[in-house]
Amino acid sequence: MEFPHNAVLLLCSSHDNGCRPYVCASNFELSNCLDQLVESCRKESSKDPDAIELACPLCRGDVKEYTLVEPARKKLNHKRRSCMQDGCSYMGTYRELCKHVKKKHPSANPRAVDPLHAFRWKRLLFRSSLQDMICSTTSPLLRRLLSAMLQLDELMASYWGEGGDHRGGATSDSSLRSGNAESTDP
């Protein structure tokens, strides 16, 4: 994982306990992690498009706001990082990387989100929230129900495979990549 560039500090419910998640707040030429985090946490069932429940990526506490910490941003921007364009091996600081992208990749856009990674991320969030609820509930009946949901998720994942194809059995990343190239008949 790279150092965040043009970083902002998320102020979460565990901030007083030492939680300090820094995320990128850059432009469209580089991946703007803050925008992606907000978009991934947007409530899909809500009628209000601005309604989000932003969770801290470290402690999963509620994020109240974010702030700019200039000394931390300067220190993180001076860390060396690599160009994210395919086939490019350039390394440099955030400022050098911005110049490089404008010069060598003027028409570059952020990478498209891989649907398989998006599916895995949503599944991980779902399973994490189920596990959190199991740990926090005191009702044995609710605990059993949530555990059954977790087991059902595992059963469905082993039946369909993580990529969503009907092959049965757990699949590895390499079989998913090769399976995407083939046509799958249920």
C-alpha positions in Angstrom: 0.0 0.0 0.0 1.4 3.4 -1.0 1.7 6.4 1.2 -1.3 8.7 0.8 -0.6 11.7 -1.4 -2.1 15.2 -0.7 -3.4 13.5 2.5 -6.2 14.6 4.8 -6.9 13.2 8.3 -10.2 11.6 9.0 -11.6 12.5 12.4 -13.4 9.4 13.6 -15.0 8.4 16.8 -11.7 6.8 18.0 -9.6 9.9 17.3 -9.2 10.5 21.0 -7.9 7.0 21.4 -5.1 7.5 18.8 -6.7 6.5 15.6 -5.2 8.6 12.8 -6.3 7.4 9.3 -4.8 9.5 6.5 -6.3 9.2 3.0 -5.5 10.7 -0.4 -7.4 13.8 -1.4 -5.8 14.3 -4.8 -7.2 15.1 -8.3 -8.8 12.9 -11.0 -5.4 12.1 -12.6 -4.4 10.1 -9.6 -6.8 8.0 -7.6 -8.7 10.2 -5.2 -9.1 7.8 -2.3 -11.3 10.2 -0.2 -13.8 10.5 -3.0 -13.7 6.7 -3.6 -14.2 6.1 0.2 -17.2 8.4 0.3 -18.7 6.9 -2.8 -18.3 3.3 -1.5 -20.0 4.2 1.8 -22.9 6.1 0.2 -26.1 4.6 1.4 -27.7 2.7 -1.6 -31.1 2.4 0.0 -31.3 6.1 1.0 -33.4 8.5 -1.1 -31.0 11.4 -0.3 -28.0 11.1 -2.6 -25.8 12.9 0.0 -26.6 10.5 2.8 -23.5 8.6 3.7 -22.3 6.7 6.7 -18.6 7.0 6.4 -16.6 4.4 8.4 -13.0 4.7 9.4 -10.8 2.4 7.4 -8.7 1.5 10.5 -11.2 1.2 13.4 -14.5 1.2 11.5 -15.8 3.9 13.8 -18.0 6.7 12.5 -16.2 9.5 10.7 -17.4 12.9 11.7 -15.3 15.0 9.3 -11.8 15.3 7.8 -9.2 17.9 8.3 -5.9 19.0 6.7 -2.8 18.6 8.8 -0.2 20.5 6.9 3.0 19.1 8.5 1.7 15.5 8.0 0.7 16.2 4.4 4.2 17.7 3.6 5.9 14.7 5.2 3.7 12.2 3.3 4.1 14.0 0.0 7.9 13.8 0.3 7.7 10.0 0.4 8.7 8.3 -2.9 6.0 6.4 -4.7 5.5 4.7 -8.1 3.5 5.8 -11.2 0.3 3.8 -11.3 0.0 3.7 -15.1 0.5 0.3 -16.6 4.0 -0.4 -17.8 5.5 2.7 -16.2 8.3 2.3 -13.7 8.7 6.0 -12.7 9.3 6.7 -9.0 9.2 10.1 -7.3 7.7 12.3 -4.7 4.1 13.5 -5.0 5.1 16.8 -6.8 7.5 14.9 -9.1 4.8 12.3 -9.8 2.2 15.1 -10.7 4.7 16.6 -13.2 5.5 13.1 -14.6 1.8 12.3 -15.1 1.1 15.6 -16.9 4.2 15.1 -19.2 4.2 11.4 -19.9 0.5 10.5 -19.5 -1.5 13.6 -20.4 -4.7 11.7 -21.3 -4.5 9.3 -18.4 -7.5 8.6 -16.3 -7.7 6.7 -13.0 -7.9 3.0 -13.4 -11.3 1.5 -13.7 -12.5 -0.4 -10.7 -12.3 -4.2 -11.3 -15.8 -5.6 -10.7 -14.3 -8.6 -9.0 -12.4 -6.4 -6.5 -15.5 -4.3 -6.0 -17.5 -7.5 -5.2 -14.8 -8.8 -2.8 -14.7 -5.4 -1.1 -18.5 -5.3 -0.5 -18.4 -8.9 0.7 -15.6 -8.1 3.1 -17.5 -5.1 4.5 -20.7 -7.3 4.8 -18.8 -10.0 6.6 -17.0 -7.5 8.9 -20.3 -5.9 9.9 -21.8 -9.3 10.6 -18.9 -10.3 12.7 -19.0 -7.0 14.6 -22.7 -7.5 15.3 -22.1 -11.1 16.5 -19.5 -9.8 18.9 -21.5 -6.9 20.2 -24.9 -8.6 20.7 -25.9 -10.1 24.0 -29.0 -12.0 22.6 -28.2 -15.7 22.0 -31.0 -15.9 19.4 -29.7 -12.9 17.5 -26.1 -14.3 17.7 -27.2 -17.6 16.2 -29.1 -15.8 13.4 -26.1 -13.7 12.5 -23.8 -16.7 12.7 -26.2 -18.6 10.3 -26.1 -15.6 7.9 -22.3 -15.8 8.0 -22.3 -19.5 7.4 -24.8 -19.0 4.5 -22.5 -16.5 3.0 -19.6 -18.9 3.2 -21.7 -21.7 1.7 -22.8 -19.5 -1.2 -19.2 -18.3 -1.8 -18.0 -21.9 -2.0 -20.9 -22.9 -4.3 -20.6 -20.0 -6.7 -17.0 -19.2 -6.3 -15.9 -15.7 -5.4 -16.1 -14.5 -9.0 -19.8 -15.4 -9.2 -19.4 -18.2 -11.7 -21.3 -21.5 -11.1 -18.4 -24.0 -10.9 -18.7 -25.2 -7.3 -15.9 -25.2 -4.8 -13.7 -22.4 -3.7 -11.7 -20.6 -6.3 -8.3 -19.1 -6.3 -7.4 -15.8 -7.9 -5.6 -17.5 -10.8 -8.7 -19.7 -11.6 -10.9 -16.6 -11.5 -8.6 -14.7 -13.9 -8.6 -17.7 -16.3 -12.3 -18.3 -15.8 -13.2 -14.8 -16.8 -11.7 -15.4 -20.2 -13.8 -18.5 -20.8 -17.5 -18.6 -21.2 -19.3 -20.2 -18.3 -22.5 -22.1 -18.8 -24.5 -22.9 -15.6 
